[in-house]
């Protein structure tokens, strides 16, 4: 029984093994435990709402993600625009100062990234035998 304690004994709707860790003193996980059915259902509902809200907000603000410098710049632009629209306050000023600092760091990082690409291109050309 030791091996079965590491994996839920229930199956998914697709018929595959669940794979989640079972609850203490149980053979099934939170999602498959009948005693937690109501809480699991509510958690699924809230998760769906969050994903829909994420998609709506991302589309509204034109934010694709946070994987690139361009993505981060877009988020920063949204923050600055929204902050500038607020009434003047110490909090607003602190937010704008933080945004300027973040923007400066993004510019620095972007410059380093561009320079690195240029250096890599030069080195690749040299390694192939065509000196520049």
N, C-alpha and C positions, 0 to 999 in steps of 0.2 A: 504493500500500500504506500510505501515511501515515495515511489516514482509518481504515483497518481496525485500526490499532494502538490505537485509543481504545475499542474495543468488542469484547468476546468474540464469536467467530464461532459459538459453539454456540447451540442453541435450548433453551428450557425445555420441561418436560413438556407444557405447554399449547401448544407450537408457536410461541411468540413468541421474538423475539431476546432473548438473555440480558441484554446491556447492561452487564455488569460489565467492569471494566478487565482486560485480559489480562495475564498474567505477562510479565516481561521476556523477550524473545527467544522469545515464544510467541504463538499466535493465539487461545488460549483462556485463561479465567480459572482461578483456583485450583480452583473448584468443578467445572469441566469437564475439567481436565487429568488424563489417565489416570495419570500418575505420582504424582498427589496423591489418587487415589481413596480410599485407605484413610484418610488424614488428613481428607479432606472428610467422609467417612462418620462418623468419630468426632466431628468438630466438630458435625455435624447432631444426632447422638445426644445430646451434651452440652447443646446448645442446647435440645432438647426436654425434657431432664431439668430444666434451669433454669426453663423456662416452667411446667412442672408444679409444681415446688417453690414458685415464686413464687405461683401460684394457691392452693396449699395453705396457705402461710404467711399470705397476705392474708386468706383465709377464716377461718383459725384466730384471727387477731388482729383481725379486723374492719377491716382497712385497705384502703380503696378506691383510694388513690393518694396523691400528694403535691401535688395541684393547689389545694387549698383550705386555709384556716386550720383548719377542722374536721379535715381529713385529717392535718395536721401535729400538731394537738393529740392525736389518737388515737395516733399513733406515739409521741409524747412520753409519753402515759399508759402505754403498753405498756413503754417503756424504764424509767420510774420504778417501775412495779409489779415488773418483773423485777429491777431493781437493789435494791429494798427487800427482796426475798426472799433476797438474797445475804448471806453473813456480813459483819459489820462490818469494814471495812478502809479504809485511806487512799484506795485506788482507788475503792471504793464511794462514799465521801464526796465525792470529786472529781466523780464521775459525777452524783451527786445535785445538787451545786452547779451544775454545767453545765446540768442539766435545769431547775433553778429559773430560771436566767438565760434559757434558751430559752423557758420558759413565760411569763416576764415580758415578753419581746419579743413573743411571740404575743398576749398580752393587749393590749399596746400597739398592735400592728398591727390587731387586731380592733376596738379602740376607734376607731382612725383610720378604718378601713373603714366602720364604722357611721356615724360623723360625716360622712364624705364622702357617703354615700348620702343622709343627711338634707339636707345642703347642696345636693346635686344636685336633690333633690325640690323644695326651696324655690325654687331658681333656675328650674327648669322651670316651676313654677306662676307665678312672676313674669313670665317671658318670654311666657307665654300670656296675660298681662293680668290675672290674678287675684291681686292682692297679698295677702300673708298678714300 
